[in-house]
Amino acid sequence: MSVTSWSRSPARTVVWGVGRGSKTVESVTLLGAGSPRRLTVSQQGAFAMVLPAAVDPAKLRLRVRLATGVTQTERPGIGLVADLV
């Protein structure tokens, strides 16, 4: 069966983000969805991960290592500057 609409697709949890500059983010590790998962960071500093609906978004954390060597671990959306787009 081919799924052609969102209403007929299984639910998912999506985590994504982007650094302010292409050289800002060195690495991103997702915590709270089983074993820690190191996410691929694009040359532009973007990352994303699609997870099953069974993953509790409240348990997710991102460990972000910046190019400066500073490491921050927070919930997605915490500790970030909102884009006013």
PyMOL commands that set and color helices and strands:
alter all, ss='L'
color gray80, all
select helices_A, chain A and resi 6-8+57-59
alter helices_A, ss='H'
color red, helices_A
select strands_A, chain A and resi 12-18+25-31+37-39+46-52+61-66+71-74
alter strands_A, ss='S'
color yellow, strands_A
deselect
rebuild
show_as cartoon
